């Protein structure tokens, strides 16, 4: 008998306790980075999401799209101003952001999941008032911070075995479209759903200690200490802050993992090895 078949059967058998563990669980996945621009990686991600749904997990996908926004702004000749290193989102820019995120990027992910045999529906934080936001900083323009979540639309979709795919846009209290950080949106949605897991897919293997080694399991207190001492710095700070906020909001655990690795989500959920850095309260 073919050894690959035997190995595949053994893998399925060993996955049984994890399949049982996550049956009916809600898992929010923040998808972004290099994998979004690669057709093969997108197809692989979509298969993983469909498999999760097939074995009883309720996946919710939140995506970014910064590089695609930059490309479109460049094509349209819209120049950006920056305040303290952050892009000012004026009215022309927020219109492009909505067009790219809710249109081009969102529907590409929806189509990939549908092509893999799933049933996905694309929406943004504006739909059914999913995410009401405060304006984050007037100097930055139309940039939002979630202040009120209304996840009923997500619950309805998941009860119908439909996979929600969410663009990180919110709406202000007076109806203005606001651009919101994708990690922040994923954390807020995970907390509003009381998710079992929040998976933050990145372009690095996980959180690293002072020696440059990936730490596979951390507590919120350890995250704070590593941030205070500068071990966690740069682009990892927003992700670690999202993880802490999600756990404080009721998410059982957050994993920061390398979205470039094949089957990263499946490795994390359904194997003993796991993937990336698991953050959860001390037992």
PEQUIPE-V914034 format. One record per residue. N is the residue number from 0. PHI is phi in whole degrees, -180 to 180 (none if undefined). OMEGA is omega in radians with two decimals (none if undefined). NEAR is the number of other ideal C-beta (glycine too) atoms within 12 Angstrom. Layout:
n: (N:N)
phi: (PHI:PHI)
omega: (OMEGA:OMEGA)
near: (NEAR:NEAR)
//
This chain:
n: (0:1:2:3:4:5:6:7:8:9:10:11:12:13:14:15:16:17:18:19:20:21:22:23:24:25:26:27:28:29:30:31:32:33:34:35:36:37:38:39:40:41:42:43:44:45:46:47:48:49:50:51:52:53:54:55:56:57:58:59:60:61:62:63:64:65:66:67:68:69:70:71:72:73:74:75:76:77:78:79:80:81:82:83:84:85:86:87:88:89:90:91:92:93:94:95:96:97:98:99:100:101:102:103:104:105:106:107:108:109:110:111:112:113:114:115:116:117:118:119:120:121:122:123:124:125:126:127:128:129:130:131:132:133:134:135:136:137:138:139:140:141:142:143:144:145:146:147:148:149:150:151:152:153:154:155:156:157:158:159:160:161:162:163:164:165:166:167:168:169:170:171:172:173:174:175:176:177:178:179:180:181:182:183:184:185:186:187:188:189:190:191:192:193:194:195:196:197:198:199:200:201:202:203:204:205:206:207:208:209:210:211:212:213:214:215:216:217:218:219:220:221:222:223:224:225:226:227:228:229:230:231:232:233:234:235:236:237:238:239:240:241:242:243:244:245:246:247:248:249:250:251:252:253:254:255:256:257:258:259:260:261:262:263:264:265:266:267:268:269:270:271:272:273:274:275:276:277:278:279:280:281:282)
phi: (none:-58:-64:-63:-66:-62:-64:-65:-65:-64:-61:-63:-63:-68:-79:-52:-60:-77:-62:-68:-61:-102:-62:85:-78:-96:-126:-97:-119:-91:-109:-169:78:-63:-61:-70:-95:-114:-62:-67:-66:-62:-64:-64:-61:-62:-62:-62:-65:-65:-62:-57:-66:-66:-99:101:-80:-104:-82:-127:-102:-117:-123:-103:160:-53:-61:-68:-65:-60:-62:-69:-60:-65:-63:-89:70:-93:-90:-110:-100:-127:-123:52:82:-109:-68:-80:-100:-86:-62:-60:-68:-66:-67:-68:-57:-66:-61:-74:-71:-76:-97:-56:-72:-59:-72:-67:-68:-57:-64:-63:-67:-64:-66:-85:101:-93:-128:-113:-132:-93:-155:-127:-65:-78:-69:53:52:-55:-139:-88:-125:-89:-72:-65:-154:-52:-65:-90:81:-86:-119:-115:-128:-56:-123:-145:-109:-128:-83:-57:-63:-70:-61:-62:-64:-66:-64:-95:61:-101:-92:-74:-123:-116:-84:-80:-124:-125:-130:-78:-64:-107:94:-82:-69:-128:-83:-131:-56:-63:-63:-61:-62:-60:-64:-66:-68:-59:-66:-66:-94:59:-64:-74:-142:-118:-104:-102:-82:-129:-106:-133:-70:154:-77:-111:-83:-63:-88:84:-96:-68:-94:-81:-147:-140:-102:-56:-63:-66:-61:-63:-63:-67:-73:-61:-91:84:-68:-92:-147:60:-68:-80:-62:-60:-69:-68:-66:-62:-60:-64:-64:-65:-66:-63:-84:114:-72:-68:-162:-124:-124:-101:-142:-82:-71:-79:-73:-58:58:-58:-65:-68:-60:-68:-84:-116:-129:-71:-71:70:-154:73:-111:-92:-117:-155:-61:-63:-79)
omega: (-3.12:-3.09:3.12:3.13:3.13:3.13:3.13:3.12:3.13:3.13:3.11:3.14:-3.13:-3.14:-3.03:-3.13:-3.12:3.06:3.10:-3.11:-3.05:3.11:-3.14:-3.11:3.03:-3.14:3.10:-3.09:3.01:-3.05:3.11:3.08:-3.03:-3.08:-3.10:-3.08:-3.06:-3.06:-3.12:3.12:3.10:3.14:3.11:3.09:-3.13:3.11:3.12:-3.13:3.13:3.10:3.09:3.14:-3.09:-3.10:2.98:3.05:3.04:-3.14:3.02:-3.07:2.98:-3.08:3.00:3.13:-3.10:-3.13:3.12:3.08:3.13:3.14:-3.10:3.08:3.11:3.13:-3.11:3.12:3.12:-3.11:-3.10:2.97:-3.12:3.07:-3.12:3.07:-3.13:-3.10:3.00:-3.11:3.09:-3.05:3.09:-3.12:-3.10:3.08:3.08:3.11:-3.13:3.14:-3.09:-3.05:-3.09:-3.12:-3.00:-3.02:-3.07:-3.06:3.07:3.11:3.09:-3.12:3.13:3.12:3.11:3.14:3.12:3.08:3.11:3.06:-3.09:3.06:-3.12:3.08:3.06:3.11:3.10:-3.04:3.14:-3.12:-3.12:-3.04:3.04:-3.01:2.88:3.06:-2.93:-3.07:-3.09:3.13:-3.12:3.10:-2.99:3.10:-3.00:3.02:-3.08:3.10:3.11:-3.12:3.10:-2.97:-3.07:-3.13:3.13:3.12:3.13:3.13:-3.09:3.08:3.10:-3.14:3.05:-3.10:3.11:3.05:-2.88:3.02:-3.03:3.05:3.07:3.12:3.13:-3.13:3.11:2.97:3.13:3.05:-3.14:3.05:-3.08:3.09:-3.05:3.10:3.13:3.12:-3.13:3.12:-3.13:3.12:3.12:3.14:-3.10:3.14:-3.03:-3.01:3.07:-3.13:2.90:3.12:3.10:-3.13:-3.08:3.08:3.08:-3.06:-3.11:3.08:-3.09:3.09:-3.09:3.12:3.13:3.14:3.11:3.10:-2.99:3.13:-3.11:3.01:3.06:3.12:3.11:3.09:-3.13:3.13:-3.12:3.09:-3.13:-3.11:3.07:3.11:3.00:-3.04:3.04:-3.06:3.13:-3.13:3.12:3.14:3.13:3.09:3.07:3.13:-3.12:-3.13:-3.14:3.14:3.09:3.14:3.05:3.08:-3.03:3.13:3.11:3.10:3.01:-3.02:-3.05:-3.14:3.12:-3.11:3.13:3.06:-3.08:-3.11:-3.14:3.10:-3.11:-3.01:-2.86:3.06:3.12:-3.07:-3.06:3.14:3.05:-3.07:3.12:3.14:3.10:-3.12:3.09:-3.12:none)
near: (8:8:9:10:11:12:13:14:15:14:21:19:14:16:25:18:15:27:24:15:21:32:21:17:32:36:46:51:48:47:49:39:32:22:36:35:27:19:15:15:28:30:24:27:46:38:25:40:45:29:28:42:37:22:26:23:37:35:49:46:53:51:50:43:41:28:22:28:37:21:17:26:28:15:14:18:10:25:15:27:18:14:17:10:11:19:28:26:36:23:17:21:30:35:25:34:44:33:28:36:43:34:23:27:39:39:24:33:44:32:22:35:39:24:20:25:17:30:25:35:30:32:37:41:45:33:27:22:23:36:43:29:36:22:27:25:19:15:17:27:29:35:33:37:28:42:23:20:32:25:33:17:28:37:23:18:30:32:14:16:20:28:42:46:42:50:45:47:47:46:31:30:16:12:13:24:34:40:49:45:40:42:41:40:47:49:42:43:49:46:30:35:37:25:38:31:43:50:54:52:46:40:28:27:26:37:40:25:21:14:8:12:13:25:28:24:25:34:23:26:16:27:37:21:19:27:24:14:13:13:24:32:17:16:22:30:23:27:43:37:26:41:50:33:32:44:33:21:26:22:37:27:35:48:47:49:41:30:41:26:29:19:29:37:42:35:26:38:39:34:23:16:20:28:35:39:37:33:43:28:22:13:6)
//
